[in-house]
Amino acid sequence: MLFLIPASPSPKDMEDPLLKDIRDIHRETRKSARIIRDSRVRLLEIQKKPNLTEADMKELRERNELLLREMERFDRLTKNIQKLVGTQVLKLKNSNVEVNPRLEHICKSIYESNIVL
């Protein structure tokens, strides 16, 4: 499931530290996802070669290590956002404070999706 974070936040959203944290994590997660996707594609290309050179073997090892690091990073980012949002959802449930509707929607959709990677 993808969550769309507005590219140009409203002035009210700019003040909200949770939305800023979510936006930062979203940006970093997209970077990791791109690296993971590109590395996976390259690994599959190399593995399809009938004869692997020493350079291919070296690239396989390096790409594999990069892929593992980025997957761990992606997992940490996902857990961070779930923690941030989970805390916010609990606060929302236990308070009568008026909340930015966009923030409430983002938090609830992320929290209720039970993201598993």
Contact map, one row per residue, 1 for C-alpha under 8 A:
111000000000000000000000000000000000000000000000000000000000000000000000000000000000000000000000000000000000000010100
111100000000000000000000000000000000000000000000000000000000000000000000000000000000000000000000000000000000000000000
111110000000000000000000000000000000000000000000000000000000000000000000000000000000000000000000000000000100010000000
011111000000000000000000000000000000000000000000000000000000000000000000000000000000000000000000000000000000000000000
001111100000000000000010010000000000000000000000000000000000000000000000000000000000000000000000000000000000000000000
000111111000000000000000000000000000000000000000000000000000000000000000000000000000000000000000000000000000000000000
000011111000000000000000000000000000000000000000000000000000000000000000000000000000000000000000000000000000000000000
000001111100000000000000000000000000000000000000000000000000000000000000000000000000000000000000000000000000000000000
000001111111110000000000000000000000000000000000000000000000000000000000000000000000000000000000000000000000000000000
000000011111110000000000000000000000000000000000000000000000000000000000000000000000000000000000000000000000000000000
000000001111111000000000000000000000000000000000000000000000000000000000000000000000000000000000000000000000000000000
000000001111111100000000000000000000000000000000000000000000000000000000000000000000000000000000000000000000000000000
000000001111111100110000000000000000000000000000000000000000000000000000000000000000000000000000000100000000000000000
000000001111111110110000000000000000000000000000000000000000000000000000000000000000000000000000000000000000000000000
000000000011111110000000000000000000000000000000000000000000000000000000000000000000000000000000000000000000000000000
000000000001111111110000000000000000000000000000000000000000000000000000000000000000000000000000000000000000000000000
000000000000011111111000000000000000000000000000000000000000000000000000000000000000000000000000000000000000000000000
000000000000000111111100000000000000000000000000000000000000000000000000000000000001000000000000000000000000000000000
000000000000110111111110000000000000000000000000000000000000000000000000000000000000000000000000000000100000000000000
000000000000110111111111000000000000000000000000000000000000000000000000000000000000000000000000000000000000000000000
000000000000000011111111100000000000000000000000000000000000000000000000000000000000000000000000000000000000000000000
000000000000000001111111110000000000000000000000000000000000000000000000000000001000000000000000000000000000000000000
000010000000000000111111111000000000000000000000000000000000000000000000000000000000000000000000000000000000000000000
000000000000000000011111111100000000000000000000000000000000000000000000000000000000000000000000000000000000000000000
000000000000000000001111111110000000000000000000000000000000000000000000000010001000000000000000000000000000000000000
000010000000000000000111111111000000000000000000000000000000000000000000000000000000000000000000000000000000000000000
000000000000000000000011111111100000000000000000000000000000000000000000000000000000000000000000000000000000000000000
000000000000000000000001111111110000000000000000000000000000000000000000000010000000000000000000000000000000000000000
000000000000000000000000111111111000000000000000000000000000000000000000010011000000000000000000000000000000000000000
000000000000000000000000011111111100000000000000000000000000000000000000000000000000000000000000000000000000000000000
000000000000000000000000001111111110000000000000000000000000000000000000000000000000000000000000000000000000000000000
000000000000000000000000000111111111000000000000000000000000000000000110110000000000000000000000000000000000000000000
000000000000000000000000000011111111100000000000000000000000000000000100010000000000000000000000000000000000000000000
000000000000000000000000000001111111110000000000000000000000000000000000000000000000000000000000000000000000000000000
000000000000000000000000000000111111111000000000000000000000000000100100000000000000000000000000000000000000000000000
000000000000000000000000000000011111111100000000000000000000000000100110000000000000000000000000000000000000000000000
000000000000000000000000000000001111111110000000000000000000000000000000000000000000000000000000000000000000000000000
000000000000000000000000000000000111111111000000000000000000000000000000000000000000000000000000000000000000000000000
000000000000000000000000000000000011111111100000000000000000001101100000000000000000000000000000000000000000000000000
000000000000000000000000000000000001111111110000000000000000000000100000000000000000000000000000000000000000000000000
000000000000000000000000000000000000111111111000000000000000000000000000000000000000000000000000000000000000000000000
000000000000000000000000000000000000011111111100000000000000000000000000000000000000000000000000000000000000000000000
000000000000000000000000000000000000001111111110000000000001001100000000000000000000000000000000000000000000000000000
000000000000000000000000000000000000000111111111000000000000000000000000000000000000000000000000000000000000000000000
000000000000000000000000000000000000000011111111100000000000000000000000000000000000000000000000000000000000000000000
000000000000000000000000000000000000000001111111100100010001000000000000000000000000000000000000000000000000000000000
000000000000000000000000000000000000000000111111100000000000000000000000000000000000000000000000000000000000000000000
000000000000000000000000000000000000000000011111110000000000000000000000000000000000000000000000000000000000000000000
000000000000000000000000000000000000000000001111111100000000000000000000000000000000000000000000000000000000000000000
000000000000000000000000000000000000000000000001111100000000000000000000000000000000000000000000000000000000000000000
000000000000000000000000000000000000000000000000111110000000000000000000000000000000000000000000000000000000000000000
000000000000000000000000000000000000000000000100111111111000000000000000000000000000000000000000000000000000000000000
000000000000000000000000000000000000000000000000001111111000000000000000000000000000000000000000000000000000000000000
000000000000000000000000000000000000000000000000000111111100000000000000000000000000000000000000000000000000000000000
000000000000000000000000000000000000000000000000000111111110000000000000000000000000000000000000000000000000000000000
000000000000000000000000000000000000000000000100000111111111000000000000000000000000000000000000000000000000000000000
000000000000000000000000000000000000000000000000000111111111100000000000000000000000000000000000000000000000000000000
000000000000000000000000000000000000000000000000000001111111110000000000000000000000000000000000000000000000000000000
000000000000000000000000000000000000000000000000000000111111111000000000000000000000000000000000000000000000000000000
000000000000000000000000000000000000000000100100000000011111111100000000000000000000000000000000000000000000000000000
000000000000000000000000000000000000000000000000000000001111111110000000000000000000000000000000000000000000000000000
000000000000000000000000000000000000000000000000000000000111111111000000000000000000000000000000000000000000000000000
000000000000000000000000000000000000001000100000000000000011111111100000000000000000000000000000000000000000000000000
000000000000000000000000000000000000001000100000000000000001111111110000000000000000000000000000000000000000000000000
000000000000000000000000000000000000000000000000000000000000111111111000000000000000000000000000000000000000000000000
000000000000000000000000000000000000001000000000000000000000011111111100000000000000000000000000000000000000000000000
000000000000000000000000000000000011001100000000000000000000001111111110000000000000000000000000000000000000000000000
000000000000000000000000000000000000000000000000000000000000000111111111000000000000000000000000000000000000000000000
000000000000000000000000000000000000000000000000000000000000000011111111100000000000000000000000000000000000000000000
000000000000000000000000000000011011000000000000000000000000000001111111110000000000000000000000000000000000000000000
000000000000000000000000000000010001000000000000000000000000000000111111111000000000000000000000000000000000000000000
000000000000000000000000000000000000000000000000000000000000000000011111111100000000000000000000000000000000000000000
000000000000000000000000000000010000000000000000000000000000000000001111111110000000000000000000000000000000000000000
000000000000000000000000000010011000000000000000000000000000000000000111111111000000000000000000000000000000000000000
000000000000000000000000000000000000000000000000000000000000000000000011111111100000000000000000000000000000000000001
000000000000000000000000000000000000000000000000000000000000000000000001111111110000000000000000000000000000000000000
000000000000000000000000100110000000000000000000000000000000000000000000111111111000000000000000000000000000000000000
000000000000000000000000000010000000000000000000000000000000000000000000011111111100000000000000000000000000000000100
000000000000000000000000000000000000000000000000000000000000000000000000001111111110000000000000000000000000000000000
000000000000000000000000000000000000000000000000000000000000000000000000000111111111000000000000000000000000000000000
000000000000000000000100100000000000000000000000000000000000000000000000000011111111100000000000000000000000000000000
000000000000000000000000000000000000000000000000000000000000000000000000000001111111110000000000000000000000011000000
000000000000000000000000000000000000000000000000000000000000000000000000000000111111111000000000000000000000000000000
000000000000000001000000000000000000000000000000000000000000000000000000000000011111111100000000000000000000000000000
000000000000000000000000000000000000000000000000000000000000000000000000000000001111111110000000000000000011011000000
000000000000000000000000000000000000000000000000000000000000000000000000000000000111111111000000000000000010001000000
000000000000000000000000000000000000000000000000000000000000000000000000000000000011111111100000000000000000000000000
000000000000000000000000000000000000000000000000000000000000000000000000000000000001111111110000000000000010000000000
000000000000000000000000000000000000000000000000000000000000000000000000000000000000111111111000000000010011001000000
000000000000000000000000000000000000000000000000000000000000000000000000000000000000011111111100000000000000000000000
000000000000000000000000000000000000000000000000000000000000000000000000000000000000001111111110000000000000000000000
000000000000000000000000000000000000000000000000000000000000000000000000000000000000000111111111101000010000000000000
000000000000000000000000000000000000000000000000000000000000000000000000000000000000000011111110000000000000000000000
000000000000000000000000000000000000000000000000000000000000000000000000000000000000000001111111000000000000000000000
000000000000000000000000000000000000000000000000000000000000000000000000000000000000000000111111100000000000000000000
000000000000000000000000000000000000000000000000000000000000000000000000000000000000000000010111110000000000000000000
000000000000000000000000000000000000000000000000000000000000000000000000000000000000000000010011111000000000000000000
000000000000000000000000000000000000000000000000000000000000000000000000000000000000000000000001111100000000000000000
000000000000000000000000000000000000000000000000000000000000000000000000000000000000000000010000111110110000000000000
000000000000100000000000000000000000000000000000000000000000000000000000000000000000000000000000011111110000000000000
000000000000000000000000000000000000000000000000000000000000000000000000000000000000000000000000001111111000000000000
000000000000000000000000000000000000000000000000000000000000000000000000000000000000000000000000000111111100000000000
000000000000000000100000000000000000000000000000000000000000000000000000000000000000000000000000001111111110000000000
000000000000000000000000000000000000000000000000000000000000000000000000000000000000000010010000001111111111000000000
000000000000000000000000000000000000000000000000000000000000000000000000000000000000000000000000000011111111100000000
001000000000000000000000000000000000000000000000000000000000000000000000000000000000000000000000000001111111110000000
000000000000000000000000000000000000000000000000000000000000000000000000000000000000110110000000000000111111111000000
000000000000000000000000000000000000000000000000000000000000000000000000000000000000100010000000000000011111111100000
000000000000000000000000000000000000000000000000000000000000000000000000000000000000000000000000000000001111111110000
001000000000000000000000000000000000000000000000000000000000000000000000000000000100100000000000000000000111111111100
000000000000000000000000000000000000000000000000000000000000000000000000000000000100110010000000000000000011111111100
000000000000000000000000000000000000000000000000000000000000000000000000000000000000000000000000000000000001111111000
100000000000000000000000000000000000000000000000000000000000000000000000000000000000000000000000000000000000111111100
000000000000000000000000000000000000000000000000000000000000000000000000000000000000000000000000000000000000011111110
100000000000000000000000000000000000000000000000000000000000000000000000000001000000000000000000000000000000011011111
000000000000000000000000000000000000000000000000000000000000000000000000000000000000000000000000000000000000000001111
000000000000000000000000000000000000000000000000000000000000000000000000001000000000000000000000000000000000000000111
